[in-house]
Amino acid sequence: MERIFALFIRAGLAIIFGFMFGMLFMVGSFWVIPRTIIPPMWALSLSVGFGCGLAAFICFLKPEAKRAINLTTFAVACLSGMLGGYLGSLLADPEGVRNVRLVASSLTSPDVAPFVYMGTIISTTFTSAWYAYRLWLYNED
């Protein structure tokens, strides 16, 4: 029973941190990119997805596990977050947006909110499934 609670607690934290990290990476992308370059919205969705995946990795990290398992967890979390962010960009279809910097600075914008939502949900789901597989197969308590 405590394994199920551990899984739900980690998944809940991954959702909360995923929203925060996704928004931080969305706004932070424009701090890193020079002002003369305006990235397409699908590239922004990948950076947001990476942030959501990073949050899922942090929440499901087990420092005492082998390095290969932690690297696999990182790969699963970040790739699934980027997949979720990209799927969110397909759902939102924001390519007609003229002021990308203005739109991307608000999480409530209907053009970028699906990036964060889908990145968080998919990275949490895939990383939870990987964690549950490790937990029940290898008895990693």
C-alpha positions in Angstrom: 0.0 0.0 0.0 2.9 2.4 0.7 4.2 1.9 -2.8 0.9 3.2 -4.2 1.0 6.2 -1.9 4.6 6.8 -2.9 3.6 6.7 -6.6 0.7 9.1 -6.1 2.7 11.5 -4.0 5.5 11.7 -6.6 3.0 12.0 -9.4 1.2 14.9 -7.6 4.5 16.7 -7.0 5.5 16.1 -10.6 2.2 17.8 -11.8 2.7 20.8 -9.5 6.4 21.2 -10.4 5.7 20.5 -14.0 3.4 23.5 -14.3 5.9 25.7 -12.5 8.9 24.5 -14.5 7.0 24.6 -17.8 6.1 28.3 -17.2 9.6 29.1 -16.0 11.1 27.5 -19.2 8.6 29.3 -21.4 9.4 32.7 -20.0 13.1 31.9 -19.5 13.5 30.8 -23.2 13.3 34.5 -24.2 16.0 35.4 -21.6 18.4 33.1 -23.4 17.4 33.7 -27.0 18.7 37.0 -28.5 16.1 39.6 -29.2 16.7 39.6 -32.9 15.7 35.9 -33.2 12.0 35.1 -32.8 11.6 31.3 -32.5 8.7 29.5 -34.0 6.1 28.4 -31.5 6.9 24.7 -32.0 10.5 25.3 -30.8 9.1 27.1 -27.8 6.9 24.0 -27.1 10.0 21.8 -27.0 11.7 24.0 -24.4 8.5 24.0 -22.3 8.3 20.3 -22.6 11.9 19.9 -21.5 11.1 21.9 -18.4 8.1 19.8 -17.7 10.1 16.6 -18.2 12.9 18.0 -15.9 10.3 18.5 -13.2 9.1 14.9 -13.6 12.6 13.6 -13.4 13.3 15.5 -10.2 10.2 14.2 -8.6 10.8 10.6 -9.5 14.6 10.6 -8.9 16.0 8.0 -6.6 19.6 9.0 -5.8 20.4 5.5 -4.4 19.5 3.8 -7.7 22.1 2.9 -10.3 23.3 5.6 -12.7 21.9 3.8 -15.7 18.4 3.7 -14.2 18.6 7.4 -13.3 19.7 8.2 -16.8 16.9 6.2 -18.3 14.5 8.0 -16.0 15.9 11.3 -17.2 15.5 10.3 -20.8 12.0 9.0 -20.4 10.9 12.1 -18.5 12.5 14.7 -20.8 11.6 13.0 -24.1 8.0 12.4 -23.0 7.8 16.0 -21.8 9.0 17.3 -25.2 6.5 15.0 -26.9 3.8 16.4 -24.8 4.8 19.9 -25.5 4.9 19.3 -29.2 1.4 17.6 -29.0 0.2 20.6 -27.1 1.5 22.8 -30.0 -0.5 20.7 -32.4 -3.6 21.1 -30.3 -3.3 24.8 -29.9 -2.2 25.6 -33.5 -0.6 28.9 -32.6 1.3 29.5 -35.8 -0.8 32.5 -36.7 0.4 34.4 -33.6 2.1 37.7 -34.5 3.7 38.7 -31.2 5.3 35.5 -29.9 7.0 37.1 -27.0 3.8 38.7 -25.6 1.8 35.5 -26.0 4.4 33.3 -24.4 4.7 35.4 -21.3 1.2 34.4 -20.1 0.3 30.8 -19.0 -3.4 31.6 -19.4 -3.0 32.4 -23.1 -5.0 29.9 -25.1 -2.0 29.7 -27.6 0.5 28.4 -25.1 -1.4 26.8 -22.2 -1.7 23.4 -24.0 2.1 23.3 -24.2 2.5 23.3 -20.5 -0.6 21.1 -19.8 0.2 18.4 -22.3 4.0 18.5 -21.4 3.2 18.1 -17.7 0.5 15.4 -18.1 2.4 13.2 -20.6 5.8 13.5 -18.8 4.2 12.6 -15.5 2.2 9.7 -17.0 5.2 8.2 -18.8 7.6 8.7 -15.9 5.0 7.3 -13.4 4.7 4.2 -15.6 8.5 3.8 -15.6 8.6 4.3 -11.9 5.8 1.8 -11.3 7.6 -0.7 -13.5 10.8 -0.3 -11.5 9.0 -0.4 -8.2 7.1 -3.6 -8.8 9.6 -5.5 -10.9 12.8 -4.7 -8.9 11.3 -3.9 -5.5 13.0 -0.6 -5.3 11.8 0.8 -2.0 
